[in-house]
């Protein structure tokens, strides 16, 4: 029996994840069925890509009572702390957060995936890595071995992340960025797209460039 999923979000990550779930569903590789989006910026009944807006974030409690499962995609590059707090305030039980691994992803058997995690097509995740609650690995991202990745992290498409890393909560690693092994990336930090990281990043810091350098603190 299918599990009906409400995706928190819409245009951007939400629509991309919804489409991947539908693709996996057509392949017979998941029991998840996207019911639609919870979105505060669109009208109920409006469509985002091929899926309807079925409510606002305040409707989460009603949908919990109706038996829905949930996926959160409301993350942002700067100010992720507030987005995560907004999600946590909804008090969705862990056992009602849906995790999704696309069948075209490689996930080593010893990888540990937290609740509500998303692993998109053509992702590669090597042995011994832990991916925290609500984190997202976007299309084509590569994650090395023996990493500790915190909650609500966003690893963008085509990012290449090395091994023996300690990545904090709410971290964003941008499109096509590269991260050297044996580094620490602090909570709510950001690495810009196309960057090459060779040094540690502190909490709330934004780095970019090749080699990546500190730009400023997150708002």
N, CA and C atoms as a LAMMPS dump frame, in Angstrom:
ITEM: TIMESTEP
0
ITEM: NUMBER OF ATOMS
657
ITEM: BOX BOUNDS ff ff ff
-5.0000000000000000e+02 5.0000000000000000e+02
-5.0000000000000000e+02 5.0000000000000000e+02
-5.0000000000000000e+02 5.0000000000000000e+02
ITEM: ATOMS id mol type element x y z
1 1 1 N 0.838 -1.197 0
2 1 2 C 0 0 0
3 1 3 C 0.873 1.248 0
4 2 1 N 0.516 2.228 -0.811
5 2 2 C 1.305 3.449 -0.934
6 2 3 C 1.198 4.314 0.314
7 3 1 N 2.278 5.022 0.623
8 3 2 C 2.276 6.025 1.668
9 3 3 C 2.154 7.395 1.013
10 4 1 N 1.106 8.126 1.333
11 4 2 C 0.904 9.449 0.753
12 4 3 C 1.836 10.447 1.428
13 5 1 N 2.576 11.191 0.607
14 5 2 C 3.583 12.114 1.105
15 5 3 C 3.201 13.546 0.769
16 6 1 N 3.269 14.411 1.778
17 6 2 C 3.149 15.849 1.584
18 6 3 C 4.549 16.438 1.659
19 7 1 N 4.937 17.179 0.616
20 7 2 C 6.265 17.774 0.558
21 7 3 C 6.182 19.223 1.005
22 8 1 N 6.969 19.565 2.019
23 8 2 C 7.047 20.943 2.48
24 8 3 C 7.983 21.693 1.548
25 9 1 N 7.424 22.595 0.751
26 9 2 C 8.22 23.319 -0.234
27 9 3 C 7.442 23.495 -1.512
28 10 1 N 8.157 23.629 -2.613
29 10 2 C 7.494 23.851 -3.891
30 10 3 C 8.51 23.987 -4.996
31 11 1 N 8.523 25.149 -5.673
32 11 2 C 9.485 25.376 -6.743
33 11 3 C 10.905 25.204 -6.212
34 12 1 N 11.765 24.623 -7.026
35 12 2 C 13.125 24.342 -6.582
36 12 3 C 13.233 22.922 -6.079
37 13 1 N 13.834 22.759 -4.897
38 13 2 C 14.07 21.42 -4.37
39 13 3 C 12.804 20.583 -4.278
40 14 1 N 11.708 21.202 -3.843
41 14 2 C 10.475 20.439 -3.671
42 14 3 C 10.012 19.786 -4.954
43 15 1 N 9.964 20.554 -6.035
44 15 2 C 9.506 20.027 -7.32
45 15 3 C 10.473 18.971 -7.858
46 16 1 N 11.777 19.198 -7.664
47 16 2 C 12.773 18.247 -8.151
48 16 3 C 12.658 16.914 -7.403
49 17 1 N 12.493 16.977 -6.092
50 17 2 C 12.344 15.754 -5.296
51 17 3 C 11.043 15.043 -5.637
52 18 1 N 9.962 15.798 -5.792
53 18 2 C 8.678 15.195 -6.148
54 18 3 C 8.766 14.436 -7.465
55 19 1 N 9.425 15.034 -8.465
56 19 2 C 9.566 14.384 -9.762
57 19 3 C 10.392 13.099 -9.656
58 20 1 N 11.436 13.121 -8.814
59 20 2 C 12.26 11.924 -8.638
60 20 3 C 11.478 10.799 -7.964
61 21 1 N 10.642 11.148 -6.994
62 21 2 C 9.806 10.137 -6.346
63 21 3 C 8.833 9.537 -7.35
64 22 1 N 8.234 10.379 -8.184
65 22 2 C 7.301 9.873 -9.2
66 22 3 C 8.024 8.966 -10.197
67 23 1 N 9.239 9.341 -10.573
68 23 2 C 10.023 8.498 -11.485
69 23 3 C 10.3 7.137 -10.854
70 24 1 N 10.725 7.138 -9.579
71 24 2 C 10.981 5.877 -8.885
72 24 3 C 9.705 5.05 -8.761
73 25 1 N 8.601 5.735 -8.547
74 25 2 C 7.319 5.046 -8.431
75 25 3 C 6.961 4.327 -9.734
76 26 1 N 7.206 5 -10.849
77 26 2 C 6.911 4.386 -12.148
78 26 3 C 7.811 3.192 -12.429
79 27 1 N 8.989 3.184 -11.814
80 27 2 C 9.893 2.041 -11.931
81 27 3 C 9.542 0.923 -10.954
82 28 1 N 8.557 1.17 -10.09
83 28 2 C 8.169 0.18 -9.089
84 28 3 C 9.139 0.078 -7.94
85 29 1 N 9.921 1.176 -7.695
86 29 2 C 11.014 1.116 -6.73
87 29 3 C 10.739 1.846 -5.428
88 30 1 N 9.541 2.355 -5.213
89 30 2 C 9.212 3.01 -3.955
90 30 3 C 7.722 2.863 -3.68
91 31 1 N 7.374 2.881 -2.379
92 31 2 C 5.962 2.847 -2.014
93 31 3 C 5.431 4.248 -1.723
94 32 1 N 6.267 5.273 -1.953
95 32 2 C 5.842 6.648 -1.696
96 32 3 C 5.019 7.182 -2.867
97 33 1 N 3.985 7.935 -2.538
98 33 2 C 3.147 8.589 -3.543
99 33 3 C 3.008 10.06 -3.157
100 34 1 N 3.46 10.963 -4.025
101 34 2 C 3.403 12.384 -3.728
102 34 3 C 1.965 12.87 -3.842
103 35 1 N 1.401 13.307 -2.707
104 35 2 C 0.041 13.852 -2.717
105 35 3 C 0.042 15.309 -3.145
106 36 1 N 1.133 16.023 -2.841
107 36 2 C 1.217 17.428 -3.208
108 36 3 C 2.108 18.18 -2.239
109 37 1 N 2.023 19.515 -2.304
110 37 2 C 2.905 20.382 -1.54
111 37 3 C 2.16 21.113 -0.428
112 38 1 N 2.876 21.37 0.66
113 38 2 C 2.457 22.357 1.642
114 38 3 C 3.307 23.602 1.389
115 39 1 N 2.662 24.7 1.05
116 39 2 C 3.378 25.881 0.583
117 39 3 C 2.618 27.132 0.993
118 40 1 N 3.311 28.056 1.655
119 40 2 C 2.669 29.275 2.143
120 40 3 C 2.658 30.398 1.111
121 41 1 N 3.256 30.177 -0.045
122 41 2 C 3.347 31.223 -1.067
123 41 3 C 2.473 30.954 -2.286
124 42 1 N 1.775 29.849 -2.278
125 42 2 C 0.907 29.492 -3.402
126 42 3 C -0.49 29.192 -2.883
127 43 1 N -1.46 29.306 -3.76
128 43 2 C -2.842 29.042 -3.39
129 43 3 C -3.134 27.551 -3.408
130 44 1 N -3.945 27.098 -2.445
131 44 2 C -4.382 25.708 -2.437
132 44 3 C -5.123 25.419 -3.743
133 45 1 N -4.769 24.314 -4.383
134 45 2 C -5.341 23.952 -5.67
135 45 3 C -4.473 24.323 -6.848
136 46 1 N -3.561 25.268 -6.644
137 46 2 C -2.593 25.62 -7.683
138 46 3 C -1.62 24.457 -7.866
139 47 1 N -1.1 24.315 -9.098
140 47 2 C -0.146 23.241 -9.371
141 47 3 C 1.273 23.8 -9.45
142 48 1 N 2.209 23.047 -8.887
143 48 2 C 3.63 23.312 -9.039
144 48 3 C 4.198 22.108 -9.777
145 49 1 N 4.665 22.353 -10.994
146 49 2 C 5.025 21.271 -11.901
147 49 3 C 3.783 20.388 -12.094
148 50 1 N 3.818 19.139 -11.683
149 50 2 C 2.688 18.244 -11.943
150 50 3 C 1.904 17.893 -10.679
151 51 1 N 2.2 18.577 -9.558
152 51 2 C 1.585 18.218 -8.293
153 51 3 C 0.866 19.415 -7.685
154 52 1 N -0.273 19.193 -7.011
155 52 2 C -1.055 20.302 -6.466
156 52 3 C -0.538 20.795 -5.119
157 53 1 N -0.852 22.034 -4.819
158 53 2 C -0.666 22.554 -3.469
159 53 3 C -1.877 22.108 -2.653
160 54 1 N -1.633 21.338 -1.6
161 54 2 C -2.74 20.748 -0.838
162 54 3 C -2.946 21.44 0.507
163 55 1 N -2.148 22.451 0.792
164 55 2 C -2.33 23.167 2.044
165 55 3 C -1.166 24.09 2.333
166 56 1 N -1.229 24.716 3.505
167 56 2 C -0.163 25.56 4.012
168 56 3 C 0.549 24.818 5.143
169 57 1 N 1.646 25.362 5.622
170 57 2 C 2.373 24.681 6.693
171 57 3 C 1.503 24.475 7.926
172 58 1 N 0.573 25.393 8.164
173 58 2 C -0.31 25.28 9.323
174 58 3 C -1.254 24.091 9.223
175 59 1 N -1.334 23.479 8.038
176 59 2 C -2.197 22.303 7.847
177 59 3 C -1.487 20.999 8.184
178 60 1 N -0.249 21.083 8.645
179 60 2 C 0.519 19.872 8.953
180 60 3 C -0.203 18.982 9.958
181 61 1 N -0.731 19.572 11.036
182 61 2 C -1.399 18.772 12.07
183 61 3 C -2.591 18.016 11.477
184 62 1 N -3.375 18.68 10.641
185 62 2 C -4.527 18.014 10.02
186 62 3 C -4.075 16.833 9.165
187 63 1 N -3.022 17.03 8.389
188 63 2 C -2.551 15.955 7.518
189 63 3 C -1.915 14.818 8.314
190 64 1 N -1.292 15.149 9.45
191 64 2 C -0.815 14.093 10.342
192 64 3 C -1.98 13.222 10.792
193 65 1 N -3.06 13.859 11.2
194 65 2 C -4.237 13.124 11.664
195 65 3 C -4.854 12.286 10.55
196 66 1 N -4.648 12.725 9.3
197 66 2 C -5.208 12.004 8.154
198 66 3 C -4.273 10.927 7.622
199 67 1 N -3.111 10.762 8.264
200 67 2 C -2.244 9.65 7.922
201 67 3 C -1.168 9.929 6.89
202 68 1 N -0.911 11.19 6.59
203 68 2 C 0.121 11.52 5.62
204 68 3 C 1.516 11.36 6.218
205 69 1 N 2.493 11.179 5.319
206 69 2 C 3.909 11.235 5.64
207 69 3 C 4.45 12.563 5.102
208 70 1 N 5.661 12.929 5.536
209 70 2 C 6.176 14.258 5.201
210 70 3 C 7.641 14.211 4.778
211 71 1 N 7.962 15.099 3.833
212 71 2 C 9.341 15.353 3.418
213 71 3 C 9.551 16.855 3.439
214 72 1 N 10.655 17.279 4.062
215 72 2 C 10.954 18.705 4.122
216 72 3 C 12.004 19.086 3.096
217 73 1 N 11.714 20.091 2.256
218 73 2 C 12.698 20.599 1.3
219 73 3 C 12.91 22.102 1.471
220 74 1 N 12.409 22.676 2.574
221 74 2 C 12.515 24.129 2.786
222 74 3 C 13.84 24.441 3.465
223 75 1 N 14.883 24.499 2.659
224 75 2 C 16.208 24.869 3.116
225 75 3 C 16.701 26.025 2.251
226 76 1 N 17.647 26.816 2.754
227 76 2 C 18.168 27.915 1.95
228 76 3 C 19.66 28.079 2.212
229 77 1 N 20.325 28.769 1.286
230 77 2 C 21.77 28.921 1.373
231 77 3 C 22.155 29.804 2.552
232 78 1 N 21.453 30.901 2.751
233 78 2 C 21.764 31.839 3.826
234 78 3 C 20.511 31.946 4.711
235 79 1 N 20.681 31.848 6.02
236 79 2 C 19.533 31.897 6.906
237 79 3 C 18.886 30.552 7.135
238 80 1 N 19.676 29.47 6.949
239 80 2 C 19.127 28.13 7.108
240 80 3 C 18.66 27.863 8.533
241 81 1 N 19.261 28.539 9.499
242 81 2 C 18.879 28.334 10.899
243 81 3 C 17.384 28.6 11.104
244 82 1 N 16.878 29.68 10.509
245 82 2 C 15.463 30.04 10.657
246 82 3 C 14.555 29.036 9.955
247 83 1 N 14.987 28.557 8.779
248 83 2 C 14.177 27.569 8.058
249 83 3 C 14.082 26.266 8.843
250 84 1 N 15.174 25.849 9.431
251 84 2 C 15.167 24.616 10.218
252 84 3 C 14.291 24.785 11.454
253 85 1 N 14.39 25.935 12.115
254 85 2 C 13.545 26.2 13.289
255 85 3 C 12.067 26.176 12.908
256 86 1 N 11.735 26.713 11.732
257 86 2 C 10.353 26.711 11.258
258 86 3 C 9.848 25.281 11.084
259 87 1 N 10.7 24.419 10.509
260 87 2 C 10.311 23.022 10.338
261 87 3 C 10.165 22.33 11.686
262 88 1 N 11.126 22.523 12.578
263 88 2 C 11.081 21.827 13.866
264 88 3 C 9.873 22.251 14.685
265 89 1 N 9.407 23.497 14.492
266 89 2 C 8.242 23.979 15.227
267 89 3 C 6.959 23.26 14.814
268 90 1 N 6.979 22.579 13.672
269 90 2 C 5.79 21.841 13.22
270 90 3 C 5.574 20.556 14.018
271 91 1 N 6.612 20.109 14.726
272 91 2 C 6.516 18.93 15.611
273 91 3 C 6.039 17.679 14.88
274 92 1 N 6.598 17.451 13.707
275 92 2 C 6.283 16.222 12.978
276 92 3 C 7.072 15.074 13.606
277 93 1 N 6.415 14.017 14.054
278 93 2 C 7.148 12.902 14.668
279 93 3 C 8.131 12.275 13.682
280 94 1 N 9.254 11.822 14.186
281 94 2 C 10.256 11.203 13.322
282 94 3 C 9.689 10.035 12.53
283 95 1 N 8.764 9.3 13.154
284 95 2 C 8.239 8.125 12.46
285 95 3 C 7.23 8.477 11.369
286 96 1 N 7.008 9.779 11.129
287 96 2 C 6.167 10.2 10.012
288 96 3 C 6.965 11.011 8.979
289 97 1 N 8.277 10.999 9.131
290 97 2 C 9.144 11.596 8.117
291 97 3 C 9.559 10.504 7.138
292 98 1 N 9.283 10.726 5.877
293 98 2 C 9.609 9.737 4.848
294 98 3 C 11.034 9.948 4.363
295 99 1 N 11.797 8.882 4.248
296 99 2 C 13.094 8.903 3.592
297 99 3 C 12.931 8.359 2.18
298 100 1 N 13.795 8.825 1.285
299 100 2 C 13.692 8.392 -0.112
300 100 3 C 15.084 8.216 -0.698
301 101 1 N 15.327 7.035 -1.255
302 101 2 C 16.566 6.753 -1.986
303 101 3 C 16.169 6.334 -3.391
304 102 1 N 16.572 7.11 -4.38
305 102 2 C 16.233 6.78 -5.762
306 102 3 C 16.968 5.509 -6.183
307 103 1 N 16.327 4.637 -6.964
308 103 2 C 16.96 3.368 -7.336
309 103 3 C 18.214 3.524 -8.186
310 104 1 N 18.433 4.714 -8.78
311 104 2 C 19.63 4.936 -9.585
312 104 3 C 20.783 5.506 -8.759
313 105 1 N 20.638 5.54 -7.439
314 105 2 C 21.716 5.97 -6.549
315 105 3 C 22.492 4.755 -6.052
316 106 1 N 23.788 4.967 -5.756
317 106 2 C 24.597 3.949 -5.086
318 106 3 C 24.788 4.371 -3.637
319 107 1 N 24.316 3.534 -2.724
320 107 2 C 24.491 3.761 -1.291
321 107 3 C 25.105 2.488 -0.712
322 108 1 N 26.342 2.613 -0.221
323 108 2 C 27.026 1.441 0.334
324 108 3 C 26.224 0.859 1.494
325 109 1 N 26.281 -0.454 1.683
326 109 2 C 25.475 -1.095 2.726
327 109 3 C 25.694 -0.552 4.129
328 110 1 N 26.898 -0.063 4.434
329 110 2 C 27.17 0.415 5.79
330 110 3 C 26.82 1.883 5.997
331 111 1 N 26.342 2.578 4.953
332 111 2 C 25.906 3.964 5.115
333 111 3 C 24.691 4.003 6.036
334 112 1 N 24.658 4.986 6.942
335 112 2 C 23.521 5.167 7.836
336 112 3 C 22.771 6.437 7.442
337 113 1 N 21.505 6.275 7.11
338 113 2 C 20.665 7.384 6.683
339 113 3 C 19.685 7.73 7.797
340 114 1 N 19.676 8.999 8.219
341 114 2 C 18.716 9.447 9.216
342 114 3 C 17.316 9.534 8.642
343 115 1 N 16.346 9.73 9.525
344 115 2 C 14.962 9.845 9.07
345 115 3 C 14.804 11.092 8.196
346 116 1 N 13.939 10.999 7.2
347 116 2 C 13.64 12.145 6.366
348 116 3 C 14.743 12.533 5.399
349 117 1 N 15.703 11.649 5.166
350 117 2 C 16.781 11.956 4.232
351 117 3 C 16.36 11.661 2.797
352 118 1 N 16.985 12.39 1.858
353 118 2 C 16.703 12.243 0.437
354 118 3 C 18.013 11.967 -0.287
355 119 1 N 18.04 10.907 -1.101
356 119 2 C 19.204 10.57 -1.917
357 119 3 C 18.718 10.452 -3.364
358 120 1 N 19.156 11.38 -4.19
359 120 2 C 18.63 11.535 -5.545
360 120 3 C 19.382 10.676 -6.564
361 121 1 N 18.924 10.636 -7.83
362 121 2 C 19.57 9.788 -8.844
363 121 3 C 21.048 10.119 -9.034
364 122 1 N 21.83 9.072 -9.339
365 122 2 C 23.247 9.171 -9.677
366 122 3 C 24.117 9.675 -8.525
367 123 1 N 23.586 9.656 -7.325
368 123 2 C 24.385 9.931 -6.132
369 123 3 C 25.25 8.711 -5.828
370 124 1 N 26.437 8.96 -5.274
371 124 2 C 27.296 7.882 -4.791
372 124 3 C 27.651 8.172 -3.336
373 125 1 N 27.382 7.217 -2.457
374 125 2 C 27.699 7.346 -1.034
375 125 3 C 28.531 6.144 -0.606
376 126 1 N 29.76 6.414 -0.166
377 126 2 C 30.723 5.361 0.158
378 126 3 C 30.562 4.855 1.593
379 127 1 N 31.202 3.725 1.921
380 127 2 C 30.979 3.069 3.217
381 127 3 C 31.317 3.949 4.42
382 128 1 N 30.609 3.678 5.513
383 128 2 C 30.922 4.269 6.798
384 128 3 C 30.422 5.672 7.019
385 129 1 N 29.707 6.23 6.054
386 129 2 C 29.209 7.598 6.185
387 129 3 C 27.844 7.608 6.857
388 130 1 N 27.612 8.649 7.671
389 130 2 C 26.326 8.854 8.325
390 130 3 C 25.732 10.167 7.82
391 131 1 N 24.502 10.114 7.342
392 131 2 C 23.794 11.287 6.837
393 131 3 C 22.667 11.613 7.801
394 132 1 N 22.692 12.832 8.372
395 132 2 C 21.78 13.187 9.439
396 132 3 C 20.354 13.437 8.984
397 133 1 N 19.474 13.461 9.937
398 133 2 C 18.039 13.675 9.742
399 133 3 C 17.762 14.846 8.794
400 134 1 N 16.883 14.597 7.82
401 134 2 C 16.409 15.657 6.954
402 134 3 C 17.417 16.185 5.96
403 135 1 N 18.555 15.522 5.798
404 135 2 C 19.565 15.987 4.847
405 135 3 C 19.249 15.493 3.441
406 136 1 N 19.759 16.24 2.45
407 136 2 C 19.441 15.975 1.052
408 136 3 C 20.734 15.876 0.244
409 137 1 N 20.868 14.783 -0.5
410 137 2 C 21.938 14.621 -1.481
411 137 3 C 21.308 14.77 -2.862
412 138 1 N 21.626 15.862 -3.557
413 138 2 C 20.993 16.137 -4.84
414 138 3 C 21.675 15.366 -5.977
415 139 1 N 21.125 15.489 -7.17
416 139 2 C 21.482 14.647 -8.313
417 139 3 C 22.985 14.682 -8.592
418 140 1 N 23.587 13.498 -8.686
419 140 2 C 24.976 13.381 -9.095
420 140 3 C 25.994 13.746 -8.046
421 141 1 N 25.582 14.036 -6.816
422 141 2 C 26.542 14.367 -5.76
423 141 3 C 27.298 13.111 -5.331
424 142 1 N 28.549 13.311 -4.919
425 142 2 C 29.389 12.201 -4.483
426 142 3 C 29.835 12.442 -3.047
427 143 1 N 29.631 11.445 -2.204
428 143 2 C 30.007 11.522 -0.791
429 143 3 C 31.01 10.417 -0.499
430 144 1 N 32.185 10.792 0.006
431 144 2 C 33.209 9.813 0.319
432 144 3 C 32.889 8.988 1.557
433 145 1 N 33.883 8.241 2.018
434 145 2 C 33.664 7.287 3.104
435 145 3 C 33.941 7.906 4.467
436 146 1 N 33.312 7.336 5.486
437 146 2 C 33.577 7.653 6.896
438 146 3 C 33.376 9.129 7.218
439 147 1 N 32.273 9.671 6.736
440 147 2 C 31.908 11.054 7.041
441 147 3 C 30.79 11.1 8.07
442 148 1 N 30.794 12.144 8.879
443 148 2 C 29.692 12.444 9.8
444 148 3 C 29.013 13.709 9.279
445 149 1 N 27.8 13.563 8.77
446 149 2 C 27.064 14.686 8.188
447 149 3 C 25.865 14.974 9.08
448 150 1 N 25.733 16.223 9.522
449 150 2 C 24.697 16.582 10.473
450 150 3 C 23.309 16.656 9.881
451 151 1 N 22.388 17.115 10.702
452 151 2 C 20.983 17.223 10.295
453 151 3 C 20.77 18.392 9.318
454 152 1 N 19.813 18.21 8.433
455 152 2 C 19.317 19.27 7.547
456 152 3 C 20.423 19.898 6.689
457 153 1 N 21.316 19.062 6.213
458 153 2 C 22.341 19.532 5.281
459 153 3 C 21.844 19.387 3.851
460 154 1 N 22.371 20.243 2.971
461 154 2 C 22 20.225 1.556
462 154 3 C 23.277 20.118 0.74
463 155 1 N 23.458 18.968 0.094
464 155 2 C 24.619 18.735 -0.771
465 155 3 C 24.107 18.859 -2.204
466 156 1 N 24.476 19.943 -2.876
467 156 2 C 23.891 20.271 -4.171
468 156 3 C 24.403 19.343 -5.271
469 157 1 N 23.759 19.432 -6.432
470 157 2 C 24.079 18.567 -7.563
471 157 3 C 25.545 18.661 -7.956
472 158 1 N 26.125 17.496 -8.219
473 158 2 C 27.489 17.342 -8.727
474 158 3 C 28.584 17.724 -7.713
475 159 1 N 28.221 18.016 -6.479
476 159 2 C 29.245 18.271 -5.467
477 159 3 C 30.045 16.997 -5.208
478 160 1 N 31.349 17.166 -4.953
479 160 2 C 32.233 16.037 -4.659
480 160 3 C 32.823 16.245 -3.269
481 161 1 N 32.386 15.425 -2.332
482 161 2 C 32.745 15.576 -0.923
483 161 3 C 33.665 14.436 -0.534
484 162 1 N 34.841 14.767 0.021
485 162 2 C 35.84 13.769 0.36
486 162 3 C 35.478 12.919 1.562
487 163 1 N 36.483 12.388 2.23
488 163 2 C 36.299 11.411 3.304
489 163 3 C 36.801 11.951 4.643
490 164 1 N 36.41 11.273 5.727
491 164 2 C 36.809 11.632 7.093
492 164 3 C 36.467 13.089 7.4
493 165 1 N 35.259 13.495 7.027
494 165 2 C 34.794 14.861 7.252
495 165 3 C 33.813 14.9 8.409
496 166 1 N 33.807 16.007 9.116
497 166 2 C 32.805 16.277 10.148
498 166 3 C 32.026 17.506 9.696
499 167 1 N 30.811 17.292 9.24
500 167 2 C 29.974 18.355 8.672
501 167 3 C 28.826 18.615 9.629
502 168 1 N 28.664 19.864 10.056
503 168 2 C 27.702 20.212 11.082
504 168 3 C 26.264 20.263 10.593
505 169 1 N 25.414 20.845 11.415
506 169 2 C 23.986 20.953 11.132
507 169 3 C 23.717 22.112 10.163
508 170 1 N 22.768 21.887 9.233
509 170 2 C 22.303 22.966 8.38
510 170 3 C 23.327 23.491 7.405
511 171 1 N 24.267 22.664 6.99
512 171 2 C 25.327 23.08 6.067
513 171 3 C 24.836 22.993 4.625
514 172 1 N 25.24 23.97 3.811
515 172 2 C 24.969 23.942 2.365
516 172 3 C 26.294 23.847 1.623
517 173 1 N 26.417 22.821 0.762
518 173 2 C 27.573 22.678 -0.12
519 173 3 C 27.056 22.841 -1.542
520 174 1 N 27.582 23.849 -2.249
521 174 2 C 26.992 24.297 -3.498
522 174 3 C 27.257 23.409 -4.702
523 175 1 N 26.591 23.759 -5.792
524 175 2 C 26.72 23.042 -7.062
525 175 3 C 28.18 22.866 -7.461
526 176 1 N 28.54 21.623 -7.77
527 176 2 C 29.863 21.325 -8.343
528 176 3 C 31.024 21.724 -7.433
529 177 1 N 30.762 21.914 -6.15
530 177 2 C 31.842 22.223 -5.205
531 177 3 C 32.629 20.956 -4.876
532 178 1 N 33.876 21.148 -4.458
533 178 2 C 34.75 20.038 -4.096
534 178 3 C 35.291 20.269 -2.686
535 179 1 N 35.249 19.23 -1.865
536 179 2 C 35.705 19.323 -0.485
537 179 3 C 36.799 18.289 -0.245
538 180 1 N 37.954 18.75 0.2
539 180 2 C 39.067 17.866 0.524
540 180 3 C 38.738 17.007 1.746
541 181 1 N 39.445 15.916 1.908
542 181 2 C 39.237 15.033 3.05
543 181 3 C 39.771 15.657 4.337
544 182 1 N 39.358 15.056 5.484
545 182 2 C 39.88 15.407 6.812
546 182 3 C 39.649 16.865 7.196
547 183 1 N 38.439 17.363 6.941
548 183 2 C 38.101 18.729 7.292
549 183 3 C 36.874 18.752 8.201
550 184 1 N 36.671 19.908 8.839
551 184 2 C 35.463 20.167 9.617
552 184 3 C 34.739 21.358 9.008
553 185 1 N 33.438 21.216 8.838
554 185 2 C 32.588 22.309 8.368
555 185 3 C 31.557 22.563 9.462
556 186 1 N 31.546 23.775 10.008
557 186 2 C 30.715 24.077 11.166
558 186 3 C 29.244 24.215 10.846
559 187 1 N 28.446 24.303 11.907
560 187 2 C 26.994 24.42 11.778
561 187 3 C 26.614 25.64 10.943
562 188 1 N 25.607 25.469 10.094
563 188 2 C 25.002 26.546 9.295
564 188 3 C 26.01 27.235 8.37
565 189 1 N 27.064 26.542 8.009
566 189 2 C 28.058 27.078 7.093
567 189 3 C 27.621 26.847 5.646
568 190 1 N 28.227 27.618 4.735
569 190 2 C 27.935 27.519 3.311
570 190 3 C 29.234 27.494 2.521
571 191 1 N 29.297 26.6 1.53
572 191 2 C 30.377 26.576 0.556
573 191 3 C 29.771 26.869 -0.807
574 192 1 N 30.234 27.928 -1.467
575 192 2 C 29.644 28.371 -2.721
576 192 3 C 29.855 27.4 -3.869
577 193 1 N 29.035 27.553 -4.907
578 193 2 C 29.095 26.652 -6.062
579 193 3 C 30.457 26.747 -6.756
580 194 1 N 30.946 25.604 -7.205
581 194 2 C 32.213 25.538 -7.91
582 194 3 C 33.442 25.751 -7.058
583 195 1 N 33.259 25.866 -5.752
584 195 2 C 34.389 26.139 -4.861
585 195 3 C 35.209 24.883 -4.596
586 196 1 N 36.468 25.107 -4.225
587 196 2 C 37.361 24.013 -3.842
588 196 3 C 37.828 24.29 -2.409
589 197 1 N 37.358 23.472 -1.483
590 197 2 C 37.63 23.705 -0.07
591 197 3 C 38.826 22.885 0.387
592 198 1 N 39.834 23.583 0.958
593 198 2 C 41.027 22.912 1.462
594 198 3 C 41.272 23.201 2.937
595 199 1 N 40.385 24.002 3.575
596 199 2 C 40.546 24.375 4.974
597 199 3 C 39.229 24.191 5.715
598 200 1 N 39.303 24.164 7.045
599 200 2 C 38.101 24.067 7.864
600 200 3 C 37.253 25.326 7.724
601 201 1 N 35.925 25.15 7.864
602 201 2 C 34.98 26.274 7.892
603 201 3 C 34.336 26.316 9.268
604 202 1 N 34.269 27.508 9.863
605 202 2 C 33.66 27.653 11.176
606 202 3 C 32.15 27.801 11.106
607 203 1 N 31.503 27.799 12.263
608 203 2 C 30.053 27.963 12.339
609 203 3 C 29.617 29.257 11.648
610 204 1 N 28.534 29.174 10.879
611 204 2 C 27.887 30.335 10.258
612 204 3 C 28.736 31.048 9.202
613 205 1 N 29.837 30.443 8.789
614 205 2 C 30.706 31.093 7.815
615 205 3 C 30.311 30.735 6.384
616 206 1 N 30.485 31.687 5.478
617 206 2 C 30.253 31.477 4.053
618 206 3 C 31.601 31.605 3.34
619 207 1 N 31.958 30.554 2.618
620 207 2 C 33.212 30.51 1.871
621 207 3 C 32.91 30.284 0.392
622 208 1 N 33.799 30.785 -0.487
623 208 2 C 33.648 30.559 -1.924
624 208 3 C 34.983 30.771 -2.614
625 209 1 N 35.101 30.212 -3.816
626 209 2 C 36.281 30.416 -4.631
627 209 3 C 37.136 29.174 -4.767
628 210 1 N 38.217 29.3 -5.555
629 210 2 C 39.158 28.21 -5.791
630 210 3 C 40.583 28.752 -5.686
631 211 1 N 41.252 28.507 -4.543
632 211 2 C 40.738 27.798 -3.363
633 211 3 C 39.726 28.666 -2.599
634 212 1 N 38.819 28.001 -1.874
635 212 2 C 37.764 28.731 -1.171
636 212 3 C 38.338 29.59 -0.049
637 213 1 N 37.766 30.789 0.086
638 213 2 C 38.156 31.725 1.138
639 213 3 C 36.918 32.246 1.85
640 214 1 N 37.112 32.698 3.068
641 214 2 C 36.011 33.261 3.864
642 214 3 C 35.491 34.532 3.204
643 215 1 N 34.132 34.61 3.074
644 215 2 C 33.493 35.812 2.528
645 215 3 C 32.838 36.64 3.622
646 216 1 N 31.983 36.016 4.415
647 216 2 C 31.258 36.722 5.451
648 216 3 C 30.544 35.708 6.319
649 217 1 N 29.855 36.184 7.342
650 217 2 C 29.023 35.314 8.166
651 217 3 C 27.597 35.288 7.624
652 218 1 N 26.932 34.157 7.809
653 218 2 C 25.535 34.029 7.386
654 218 3 C 24.662 34.998 8.186
655 219 1 N 23.625 35.509 7.536
656 219 2 C 22.689 36.409 8.2
657 219 3 C 21.83 35.621 9.19
